[in-house]
Amino acid sequence: MSNLSEILKTAREEKKLILRKVASELDIDQSLISKFEKGERKPTKEQLIKLAAFYNLPKQDLLIDWFSDKIIYELKDVDYANDILIVAEEKIKYQKANQDAV
């Protein structure tokens, strides 16, 4: 399973771009992009959307990976993490059903 940092680095390398060029085009600091690619830092949602568009990567796939990383970070040390995810999924379904009914 690829992680977000690998996906971003691979996308840049496949386009034969240097960090400085990407940083300039997207108005994101070069050192931040480097940290994203090394997995030392996570991009914001807005930065990720910019990167997806720039590299022509599927935005939805990157956002799924990004959100799942956030959830893993929050739940990594919780013994009942699976139960939390099950309840969260049920709540999402309930909210969507109620939104569709309005």
N, CA, C and O atoms as a GROMACS GRO file, in nm:
protein
  408
    1MET      N    1   0.085  -0.118   0.000
    1MET     CA    2   0.000   0.000   0.000
    1MET      C    3   0.089   0.124   0.000
    1MET      O    4   0.172   0.142   0.089
    2SER      N    5   0.072   0.207  -0.100
    2SER     CA    6   0.149   0.331  -0.107
    2SER      C    7   0.096   0.430  -0.005
    2SER      O    8  -0.023   0.432   0.026
    3ASN      N    9   0.186   0.510   0.045
    3ASN     CA   10   0.138   0.616   0.132
    3ASN      C   11   0.148   0.750   0.060
    3ASN      O   12   0.207   0.760  -0.048
    4LEU      N   13   0.091   0.849   0.120
    4LEU     CA   14   0.080   0.980   0.055
    4LEU      C   15   0.215   1.037   0.016
    4LEU      O   16   0.230   1.093  -0.092
    5SER      N   17   0.314   1.024   0.104
    5SER     CA   18   0.446   1.080   0.074
    5SER      C   19   0.507   1.014  -0.050
    5SER      O   20   0.566   1.082  -0.134
    6GLU      N   21   0.492   0.884  -0.061
    6GLU     CA   22   0.545   0.813  -0.178
    6GLU      C   23   0.472   0.854  -0.306
    6GLU      O   24   0.535   0.871  -0.411
    7ILE      N   25   0.343   0.869  -0.297
    7ILE     CA   26   0.263   0.908  -0.413
    7ILE      C   27   0.307   1.046  -0.464
    7ILE      O   28   0.326   1.065  -0.584
    8LEU      N   29   0.324   1.140  -0.371
    8LEU     CA   30   0.363   1.276  -0.411
    8LEU      C   31   0.503   1.279  -0.471
    8LEU      O   32   0.526   1.345  -0.572
    9LYS      N   33   0.596   1.208  -0.409
    9LYS     CA   34   0.733   1.207  -0.460
    9LYS      C   35   0.739   1.141  -0.597
    9LYS      O   36   0.805   1.192  -0.688
   10THR      N   37   0.672   1.029  -0.612
   10THR     CA   38   0.670   0.958  -0.740
   10THR      C   39   0.609   1.044  -0.850
   10THR      O   40   0.660   1.048  -0.962
   11ALA      N   41   0.500   1.114  -0.818
   11ALA     CA   42   0.435   1.200  -0.917
   11ALA      C   43   0.530   1.309  -0.965
   11ALA      O   44   0.537   1.338  -1.084
   12ARG      N   45   0.603   1.370  -0.872
   12ARG     CA   46   0.697   1.475  -0.909
   12ARG      C   47   0.811   1.419  -0.994
   12ARG      O   48   0.848   1.477  -1.096
   13GLU      N   49   0.865   1.305  -0.951
   13GLU     CA   50   0.977   1.246  -1.025
   13GLU      C   51   0.936   1.200  -1.164
   13GLU      O   52   1.014   1.212  -1.258
   14GLU      N   53   0.815   1.146  -1.177
   14GLU     CA   54   0.768   1.102  -1.310
   14GLU      C   55   0.755   1.219  -1.406
   14GLU      O   56   0.771   1.203  -1.527
   15LYS      N   57   0.725   1.336  -1.353
   15LYS     CA   58   0.715   1.456  -1.438
   15LYS      C   59   0.850   1.526  -1.453
   15LYS      O   60   0.861   1.630  -1.518
   16LYS      N   61   0.952   1.465  -1.390
   16LYS     CA   62   1.088   1.518  -1.398
   16LYS      C   63   1.096   1.665  -1.352
   16LYS      O   64   1.158   1.749  -1.417
   17LEU      N   65   1.031   1.692  -1.241
   17LEU     CA   66   1.029   1.827  -1.185
   17LEU      C   67   1.116   1.834  -1.061
   17LEU      O   68   1.127   1.739  -0.985
   18ILE      N   69   1.178   1.948  -1.043
   18ILE     CA   70   1.255   1.968  -0.920
   18ILE      C   71   1.163   2.036  -0.818
   18ILE      O   72   1.064   2.100  -0.853
   19LEU      N   73   1.198   2.021  -0.691
   19LEU     CA   74   1.115   2.076  -0.584
   19LEU      C   75   1.092   2.225  -0.602
   19LEU      O   76   0.982   2.275  -0.580
   20ARG      N   77   1.196   2.296  -0.641
   20ARG     CA   78   1.186   2.441  -0.656
   20ARG      C   79   1.078   2.480  -0.757
   20ARG      O   80   1.005   2.577  -0.735
   21LYS      N   81   1.068   2.406  -0.867
   21LYS     CA   82   0.968   2.435  -0.970
   21LYS      C   83   0.826   2.413  -0.916
   21LYS      O   84   0.738   2.496  -0.938
   22VAL      N   85   0.806   2.301  -0.847
   22VAL     CA   86   0.674   2.272  -0.789
   22VAL      C   87   0.637   2.380  -0.688
   22VAL      O   88   0.525   2.431  -0.688
   23ALA      N   89   0.731   2.414  -0.603
   23ALA     CA   90   0.708   2.516  -0.501
   23ALA      C   91   0.668   2.648  -0.564
   23ALA      O   92   0.575   2.715  -0.517
   24SER      N   93   0.738   2.685  -0.669
   24SER     CA   94   0.710   2.811  -0.738
   24SER      C   95   0.571   2.810  -0.802
   24SER      O   96   0.496   2.907  -0.790
   25GLU      N   97   0.538   2.703  -0.868
   25GLU     CA   98   0.408   2.693  -0.937
   25GLU      C   99   0.290   2.693  -0.840
   25GLU      O  100   0.184   2.748  -0.870
   26LEU      N  101   0.308   2.631  -0.723
   26LEU     CA  102   0.196   2.614  -0.630
   26LEU      C  103   0.198   2.711  -0.514
   26LEU      O  104   0.105   2.713  -0.433
   27ASP      N  105   0.303   2.792  -0.506
   27ASP     CA  106   0.317   2.886  -0.394
   27ASP      C  107   0.313   2.811  -0.260
   27ASP      O  108   0.245   2.852  -0.166
   28ILE      N  109   0.389   2.701  -0.255
   28ILE     CA  110   0.408   2.624  -0.132
   28ILE      C  111   0.558   2.617  -0.110
   28ILE      O  112   0.633   2.588  -0.203
   29ASP      N  113   0.602   2.643   0.010
   29ASP     CA  114   0.744   2.645   0.040
   29ASP      C  115   0.811   2.514  -0.001
   29ASP      O  116   0.758   2.405   0.023
   30GLN      N  117   0.927   2.526  -0.063
   30GLN     CA  118   1.002   2.410  -0.111
   30GLN      C  119   1.033   2.312   0.002
   30GLN      O  120   1.023   2.191  -0.017
   31SER      N  121   1.070   2.363   0.118
   31SER     CA  122   1.104   2.274   0.230
   31SER      C  123   0.981   2.198   0.278
   31SER      O  124   0.993   2.084   0.325
   32LEU      N  125   0.863   2.259   0.268
   32LEU     CA  126   0.740   2.189   0.305
   32LEU      C  127   0.713   2.073   0.210
   32LEU      O  128   0.680   1.963   0.254
   33ILE      N  129   0.728   2.098   0.082
   33ILE     CA  130   0.705   1.992  -0.016
   33ILE      C  131   0.802   1.877   0.008
   33ILE      O  132   0.764   1.760   0.000
   34SER      N  133   0.926   1.910   0.038
   34SER     CA  134   1.025   1.808   0.069
   34SER      C  135   0.981   1.725   0.190
   34SER      O  136   0.993   1.603   0.191
   35LYS      N  137   0.930   1.793   0.292
   35LYS     CA  138   0.884   1.723   0.413
   35LYS      C  139   0.761   1.637   0.383
   35LYS      O  140   0.746   1.529   0.439
   36PHE      N  141   0.673   1.684   0.294
   36PHE     CA  142   0.558   1.603   0.254
   36PHE      C  143   0.607   1.472   0.192
   36PHE      O  144   0.558   1.364   0.222
   37GLU      N  145   0.706   1.485   0.103
   37GLU     CA  146   0.758   1.369   0.030
   37GLU      C  147   0.835   1.273   0.119
   37GLU      O  148   0.843   1.154   0.089
   38LYS      N  149   0.890   1.322   0.228
   38LYS     CA  150   0.964   1.236   0.321
   38LYS      C  151   0.874   1.180   0.431
   38LYS      O  152   0.918   1.098   0.512
   39GLY      N  153   0.748   1.224   0.434
   39GLY     CA  154   0.656   1.179   0.537
   39GLY      C  155   0.680   1.244   0.671
   39GLY      O  156   0.632   1.196   0.773
   40GLU      N  157   0.755   1.353   0.671
   40GLU     CA  158   0.784   1.424   0.796
   40GLU      C  159   0.675   1.522   0.834
   40GLU      O  160   0.666   1.566   0.948
   41ARG      N  161   0.592   1.554   0.738
   41ARG     CA  162   0.484   1.649   0.760
   41ARG      C  163   0.371   1.617   0.663
   41ARG      O  164   0.394   1.567   0.553
   42LYS      N  165   0.249   1.647   0.704
   42LYS     CA  166   0.133   1.625   0.618
   42LYS      C  167   0.088   1.758   0.559
   42LYS      O  168   0.087   1.860   0.628
   43PRO      N  169   0.053   1.758   0.432
   43PRO     CA  170  -0.001   1.882   0.373
   43PRO      C  171  -0.138   1.912   0.432
   43PRO      O  172  -0.207   1.824   0.481
   44THR      N  173  -0.175   2.039   0.425
   44THR     CA  174  -0.312   2.073   0.461
   44THR      C  175  -0.403   2.020   0.350
   44THR      O  176  -0.355   1.979   0.244
   45LYS      N  177  -0.529   2.020   0.375
   45LYS     CA  178  -0.625   1.974   0.274
   45LYS      C  179  -0.613   2.061   0.148
   45LYS      O  180  -0.616   2.010   0.036
   46GLU      N  181  -0.600   2.191   0.166
   46GLU     CA  182  -0.590   2.283   0.053
   46GLU      C  183  -0.462   2.258  -0.027
   46GLU      O  184  -0.464   2.259  -0.150
   47GLN      N  185  -0.352   2.236   0.043
   47GLN     CA  186  -0.225   2.206  -0.024
   47GLN      C  187  -0.236   2.076  -0.102
   47GLN      O  188  -0.186   2.066  -0.214
   48LEU      N  189  -0.300   1.977  -0.043
   48LEU     CA  190  -0.315   1.848  -0.110
   48LEU      C  191  -0.398   1.861  -0.237
   48LEU      O  192  -0.366   1.799  -0.339
   49ILE      N  193  -0.501   1.940  -0.232
   49ILE     CA  194  -0.585   1.962  -0.351
   49ILE      C  195  -0.504   2.031  -0.461
   49ILE      O  196  -0.517   1.996  -0.578
   50LYS      N  197  -0.420   2.128  -0.423
   50LYS     CA  198  -0.332   2.194  -0.521
   50LYS      C  199  -0.235   2.093  -0.583
   50LYS      O  200  -0.215   2.092  -0.705
   51LEU      N  201  -0.176   2.010  -0.498
   51LEU     CA  202  -0.081   1.910  -0.548
   51LEU      C  203  -0.149   1.810  -0.641
   51LEU      O  204  -0.093   1.774  -0.745
   52ALA      N  205  -0.267   1.767  -0.605
   52ALA     CA  206  -0.341   1.672  -0.689
   52ALA      C  207  -0.368   1.731  -0.826
   52ALA      O  208  -0.348   1.664  -0.928
   53ALA      N  209  -0.412   1.854  -0.830
   53ALA     CA  210  -0.441   1.919  -0.958
   53ALA      C  211  -0.313   1.938  -1.039
   53ALA      O  212  -0.312   1.913  -1.160
   54PHE      N  213  -0.208   1.982  -0.974
   54PHE     CA  214  -0.081   2.008  -1.042
   54PHE      C  215  -0.023   1.881  -1.103
   54PHE      O  216   0.023   1.881  -1.217
   55TYR      N  217  -0.027   1.773  -1.027
   55TYR     CA  218   0.029   1.645  -1.075
   55TYR      C  219  -0.072   1.563  -1.156
   55TYR      O  220  -0.039   1.456  -1.206
   56ASN      N  221  -0.194   1.614  -1.167
   56ASN     CA  222  -0.302   1.542  -1.237
   56ASN      C  223  -0.327   1.406  -1.172
   56ASN      O  224  -0.338   1.303  -1.239
   57LEU      N  225  -0.337   1.408  -1.039
   57LEU     CA  226  -0.366   1.287  -0.962
   57LEU      C  227  -0.512   1.290  -0.919
   57LEU      O  228  -0.569   1.398  -0.905
   58PRO      N  229  -0.573   1.174  -0.899
   58PRO     CA  230  -0.714   1.171  -0.857
   58PRO      C  231  -0.731   1.233  -0.718
   58PRO      O  232  -0.683   1.178  -0.618
   59LYS      N  233  -0.799   1.347  -0.713
   59LYS     CA  234  -0.817   1.420  -0.587
   59LYS      C  235  -0.884   1.333  -0.482
   59LYS      O  236  -0.842   1.333  -0.366
   60GLN      N  237  -0.986   1.260  -0.520
   60GLN     CA  238  -1.060   1.179  -0.423
   60GLN      C  239  -0.969   1.074  -0.358
   60GLN      O  240  -0.975   1.054  -0.237
   61ASP      N  241  -0.886   1.009  -0.437
   61ASP     CA  242  -0.796   0.908  -0.382
   61ASP      C  243  -0.698   0.969  -0.281
   61ASP      O  244  -0.673   0.911  -0.176
   62LEU      N  245  -0.644   1.085  -0.315
   62LEU     CA  246  -0.550   1.151  -0.224
   62LEU      C  247  -0.620   1.196  -0.096
   62LEU      O  248  -0.564   1.184   0.013
   63LEU      N  249  -0.741   1.246  -0.110
   63LEU     CA  250  -0.813   1.289   0.009
   63LEU      C  251  -0.851   1.171   0.098
   63LEU      O  252  -0.849   1.183   0.221
   64ILE      N  253  -0.885   1.060   0.039
   64ILE     CA  254  -0.914   0.940   0.118
   64ILE      C  255  -0.790   0.899   0.196
   64ILE      O  256  -0.798   0.868   0.314
   65ASP      N  257  -0.676   0.901   0.130
   65ASP     CA  258  -0.550   0.866   0.196
   65ASP      C  259  -0.520   0.966   0.308
   65ASP      O  260  -0.480   0.927   0.417
   66TRP      N  261  -0.540   1.094   0.281
   66TRP     CA  262  -0.511   1.200   0.376
   66TRP      C  263  -0.600   1.189   0.500
   66TRP      O  264  -0.552   1.195   0.613
   67PHE      N  265  -0.731   1.172   0.477
   67PHE     CA  266  -0.823   1.159   0.590
   67PHE      C  267  -0.795   1.032   0.670
   67PHE      O  268  -0.800   1.033   0.793
   68SER      N  269  -0.765   0.923   0.600
   68SER     CA  270  -0.738   0.798   0.672
   68SER      C  271  -0.613   0.810   0.758
   68SER      O  272  -0.607   0.754   0.868
   69ASP      N  273  -0.512   0.882   0.709
   69ASP     CA  274  -0.392   0.906   0.790
   69ASP      C  275  -0.426   0.984   0.917
   69ASP      O  276  -0.374   0.954   1.025
   70LYS      N  277  -0.514   1.084   0.903
   70LYS     CA  278  -0.554   1.162   1.020
   70LYS      C  279  -0.626   1.073   1.122
   70LYS      O  280  -0.603   1.085   1.243
   71ILE      N  281  -0.711   0.986   1.073
   71ILE     CA  282  -0.786   0.898   1.163
   71ILE      C  283  -0.692   0.799   1.231
   71ILE      O  284  -0.704   0.775   1.351
   72ILE      N  285  -0.601   0.743   1.155
   72ILE     CA  286  -0.503   0.649   1.213
   72ILE      C  287  -0.422   0.718   1.323
   72ILE      O  288  -0.400   0.661   1.429
   73TYR      N  289  -0.379   0.840   1.297
   73TYR     CA  290  -0.299   0.913   1.395
   73TYR      C  291  -0.378   0.930   1.526
   73TYR      O  292  -0.322   0.915   1.635
   74GLU      N  293  -0.505   0.962   1.515
   74GLU     CA  294  -0.587   0.984   1.634
   74GLU      C  295  -0.619   0.854   1.709
   74GLU      O  296  -0.632   0.855   1.831
   75LEU      N  297  -0.631   0.745   1.636
   75LEU     CA  298  -0.678   0.620   1.698
   75LEU      C  299  -0.569   0.515   1.719
   75LEU      O  300  -0.598   0.406   1.769
   76LYS      N  301  -0.447   0.544   1.683
   76LYS     CA  302  -0.343   0.442   1.683
   76LYS      C  303  -0.320   0.376   1.818
   76LYS      O  304  -0.282   0.259   1.823
   77ASP      N  305  -0.342   0.447   1.926
   77ASP     CA  306  -0.316   0.391   2.058
   77ASP      C  307  -0.443   0.354   2.134
   77ASP      O  308  -0.438   0.325   2.254
   78VAL      N  309  -0.556   0.354   2.066
   78VAL     CA  310  -0.683   0.325   2.131
   78VAL      C  311  -0.718   0.178   2.109
   78VAL      O  312  -0.725   0.131   1.995
   79ASP      N  313  -0.739   0.106   2.218
   79ASP     CA  314  -0.767  -0.038   2.210
   79ASP      C  315  -0.896  -0.070   2.134
   79ASP      O  316  -0.906  -0.175   2.071
   80TYR      N  317  -0.992   0.017   2.141
   80TYR     CA  318  -1.123  -0.008   2.080
   80TYR      C  319  -1.143   0.076   1.954
   80TYR      O  320  -1.254   0.120   1.925
   81ALA      N  321  -1.035   0.097   1.879
   81ALA     CA  322  -1.040   0.178   1.757
   81ALA      C  323  -1.138   0.122   1.655
   81ALA      O  324  -1.211   0.198   1.592
   82ASN      N  325  -1.141  -0.010   1.639
   82ASN     CA  326  -1.234  -0.069   1.541
   82ASN      C  327  -1.378  -0.040   1.577
   82ASN      O  328  -1.460  -0.014   1.489
   83ASP      N  329  -1.411  -0.044   1.706
   83ASP     CA  330  -1.548  -0.013   1.750
   83ASP      C  331  -1.582   0.133   1.718
   83ASP      O  332  -1.693   0.163   1.676
   84ILE      N  333  -1.485   0.222   1.738
   84ILE     CA  334  -1.506   0.363   1.707
   84ILE      C  335  -1.536   0.381   1.558
   84ILE      O  336  -1.626   0.455   1.521
   85LEU      N  337  -1.459   0.313   1.475
   85LEU     CA  338  -1.480   0.325   1.330
   85LEU      C  339  -1.615   0.272   1.287
   85LEU      O  340  -1.679   0.328   1.198
   86ILE      N  341  -1.659   0.163   1.348
   86ILE     CA  342  -1.791   0.107   1.316
   86ILE      C  343  -1.901   0.206   1.353
   86ILE      O  344  -1.993   0.229   1.274
   87VAL      N  345  -1.893   0.263   1.472
   87VAL     CA  346  -1.994   0.360   1.516
   87VAL      C  347  -1.989   0.484   1.427
   87VAL      O  348  -2.093   0.538   1.390
   88ALA      N  349  -1.869   0.530   1.392
   88ALA     CA  350  -1.856   0.647   1.305
   88ALA      C  351  -1.920   0.620   1.169
   88ALA      O  352  -1.989   0.707   1.115
   89GLU      N  353  -1.899   0.501   1.114
   89GLU     CA  354  -1.959   0.467   0.986
   89GLU      C  355  -2.112   0.469   0.996
   89GLU      O  356  -2.180   0.517   0.905
   90GLU      N  357  -2.165   0.416   1.104
   90GLU     CA  358  -2.310   0.417   1.123
   90GLU      C  359  -2.363   0.560   1.132
   90GLU      O  360  -2.468   0.592   1.076
   91LYS      N  361  -2.290   0.645   1.202
   91LYS     CA  362  -2.332   0.785   1.214
   91LYS      C  363  -2.328   0.857   1.080
   91LYS      O  364  -2.416   0.937   1.050
   92ILE      N  365  -2.228   0.828   1.000
   92ILE     CA  366  -2.220   0.889   0.867
   92ILE      C  367  -2.339   0.846   0.782
   92ILE      O  368  -2.400   0.929   0.715
   93LYS      N  369  -2.370   0.718   0.785
   93LYS     CA  370  -2.486   0.669   0.709
   93LYS      C  371  -2.614   0.735   0.756
   93LYS      O  372  -2.698   0.773   0.675
   94TYR      N  373  -2.629   0.750   0.887
   94TYR     CA  374  -2.748   0.812   0.944
   94TYR      C  375  -2.759   0.958   0.898
   94TYR      O  376  -2.866   1.002   0.857
   95GLN      N  377  -2.648   1.031   0.906
   95GLN     CA  378  -2.649   1.172   0.865
   95GLN      C  379  -2.681   1.187   0.717
   95GLN      O  380  -2.758   1.275   0.678
   96LYS      N  381  -2.623   1.100   0.634
   96LYS     CA  382  -2.648   1.108   0.490
   96LYS      C  383  -2.795   1.077   0.460
   96LYS      O  384  -2.856   1.141   0.375
   97ALA      N  385  -2.850   0.978   0.530
   97ALA     CA  386  -2.991   0.944   0.509
   97ALA      C  387  -3.081   1.060   0.548
   97ALA      O  388  -3.180   1.087   0.480
   98ASN      N  389  -3.049   1.129   0.656
   98ASN     CA  390  -3.129   1.242   0.699
   98ASN      C  391  -3.112   1.362   0.607
   98ASN      O  392  -3.207   1.438   0.587
   99GLN      N  393  -2.993   1.381   0.551
   99GLN     CA  394  -2.971   1.490   0.457
   99GLN      C  395  -3.049   1.467   0.328
   99GLN      O  396  -3.107   1.559   0.270
  100ASP      N  397  -3.050   1.342   0.284
  100ASP     CA  398  -3.122   1.308   0.161
  100ASP      C  399  -3.272   1.325   0.179
  100ASP      O  400  -3.343   1.352   0.082
  101ALA      N  401  -3.320   1.308   0.300
  101ALA     CA  402  -3.464   1.319   0.327
  101ALA      C  403  -3.509   1.464   0.329
  101ALA      O  404  -3.628   1.490   0.313
  102VAL      N  405  -3.418   1.557   0.347
  102VAL     CA  406  -3.454   1.700   0.356
  102VAL      C  407  -3.474   1.760   0.221
  102VAL      O  408  -3.505   1.878   0.211
   0.00000   0.00000   0.00000
